[in-house]
Amino acid sequence: MGANSSSLSELPENEYLKKLSGAEAISENDPFWNQLLSFSFTTPTNSAELKLLEEATISVCKSLVENNPRSGNLGALIKVFLSRTKELKISAECQNHVFIWQAHNALFIICCLLKVFISQMTEEELQLHFTYEERTPGLYGVEHEDLIEELLCCLIQLIVEIPLLDITYSISLEAVTTLIVFLSCQLFHKEILRESIIHKYLMHGRCLPYTSRLVKTLLYNFIRQERSPPPGTHVFQQQTDGGGLLYGIASGVATGLWTVFTLGGVGSKPTPQQEQSSPLANQSLLLLVVLANLTDAPDSPNPYKQAIMSFKNTQDSTAFPSPSPHAFQINFNSLYTALCEQQKSDQATLLLYMLLHQNSNVRTYMLARTDMENLVLPILEILYHVEERNSHHVYMALIILLILTEDDGFNRSVHEVVSYCYVERIYLCLRIVCIRDKYLHTNCLAALANMSAQFRSLHQYAAQRIISLFSLLSKKHNKVLEQATQSLRGSLSSDDSPLPDYAQDLNVIEEVIRMMLEIINSCLANSLHHNPNLVYALLYKRDLFEQFRTHPSFQDVMQNIDLVISFFSSRLEQAGAELSVERVLEIIKQGAVALPKDRLRKFPELKFKYVEEEQPEEFFIPYVWSLVYNSAVALYWNPHDIQLFTMDSG
């Protein structure tokens, strides 16, 4: 990049960058490339640093866009990178820093250029830029390799084949990042891309055979959570044996040209956040969810989604069903542990959802675990901090709980832990969400409804919160009803003001109230004698239910609740006044045995199942790219260029 570039402001005038972006063609064998690629720096670790770098180099990138059709220097740079990567595996094994160092620097420049190219042109125009090259006399008409496919295959091979060491960490991270950048064309389209050139390369041809290995490697990167090595680890270090001709060229350049270009400083101490995070794990997870949510091709399904759907446990010796072209095996115990530990991030919750919903092997394994609370409690934490989370993250957490509670074995095994915490989280959710958010309301209660028939020995606090939930919904109902009445009265004296749609609000809140009554009814009908605390809470707040006894929407489901309240109230009255809590509970336990089961009306078992929407990509693809935009390490896009989603919703 250039001699004495001690600050970002000097980069636009850097002689090496100006030559790269100029109209003069540079041969692949020119010593210029050794000079350009022999710089040392700390890879930018956040969007602020990348923004500074992009602002400093935007003029260079635009110049290359203009001159590349004549010079073909983008293609020459890519070919130089491809030649460097041929020795990467051996270089890693031999701890040869030079090849790794220069290959990383080449890829970093390519990634920066690609990001600008993709944001400013169509895929067809980008593809054309990869065909421009230096014209050698006598070679016209000769068929040339497809550089986009060559580069994509090289990046995938680098990710799956190069061992992850301190000296290869940065180039592995850069390879993952560059694949994300290649796919980022979606950000600059309002509509979902269904006919993407880059998608075709990744889902067909030379890239296709690497599908399962790529998905497996990205999963293992997520599982291992390898932290970034200390800054400077990947930088070229002088060797005592001379290192040959290339070493001589590189070291001579490194000592005088690029050693001072830093963002954060070579050898500077990492921040606490950097020490605790794994950029490669984060970036790998983002790439994985992007790949898994690519739209199916007209002639073939998404192979990355197929791989996500079909992989098995390493301990599973059964044969894969045929056909399973992208199947592989991975350690489920390690995957489960990583998922339990990483649920604070949207992308980890999204991965958990994808695996539970799409991979029956993973779902069966997780439901058979005896320590499911390790997974469920972090999911409940998302609901507990609902005001700090975006709505998509909350929805994902609710859907995960709904999928889990579809299994009766899960409900029996974890209800003691889950019911206590979940009811509290749901109370907080319903207290703050918009009345009209029917989706969140119903999903909040659907998982609770699935568990209701299996409730055993409900803790007094959980029982109180169930009734408090009903109280909350009852108050919301009364408030909306009062607003509707006042609005109607006001409309009689004024013909100008339009009526608010209170009918819609009432309809939503009454549907949710009915769900809540069905949950209470299910628990009473199936396990009355196991839950004296719920009966106690019901009796304590009996007045709450009075207004719904004659309501036409609730009369049927109120029968059992009304019966239980009347039966136990009568027994308490017979026992006298001034009863202690312990005495009341004793009377309830005795009454539960005495109450004939046939007096309680049987309703169909509550069972809610998650059903994915007809066009899930309309939700998931914008969501995935909002995660990339907000969470990717060392990636920055100008918010004014983004078309896929509005920045306030992202």
Buried (B, 14 or more C-beta within 10 A) or exposed (E): BBBBBEEBEBBBEBEBBBBBBBEEBBEBEBEBBBBBBBBBBBBBBBBEBBBBBBBBBBBBBEBBBEBBEBBBBBBBBBBBBBBBBEBBBEBBEEEBBBBBBBBBBBBBBBBBBBBBBBBBBEBEEBBEBBEBBBEEEEEEEEEEEBBBBBBBBBBBBBBBBBEBBEBBBBBBBBBBBBBBBBBBBBBBEEEBBEEBBBBBBBBBEBBBEBBBBBBBBBBBBBBBBBBBBBBBBBBBBEBEEEBEEEBEBBBEBBEEBBBBBBBBEBEEEBEEEBEEBBBBBBBBBBBBBBBBBBBBBEEEEBBBBBBBBBBBBEEBEEEBEEEBBBBBBBBBEBBBBBBBBBBEBBBBBBBBBBBBBBBEBBBEBBBEBEEBBEBBBBBBBBBBEBEEBBBBBBBBBBBBBBBBBBBBEBBEBBBBBBBBBBBBBBBBBBEEBEBBBBEBBBBBBBBBBBBBBBBEEBBBBBBBBBBBBBBBBBEBBEEBBEBBEEBEEEBEEEEEEEEEEBEEBBBBBBBBBBBBBBBBBBBBBBBBBBBBBBBBBBBEBBEBBEEBEEEEBBEBBBBBBBBBBEBBEEBBEEEEEEEEEEEBBBBBEEBBEEBEEEEBEEBEEBEBEBEEEEEEBEBBBBBBBBBBBEBBBBBBBEEEEBEBBEEEEB
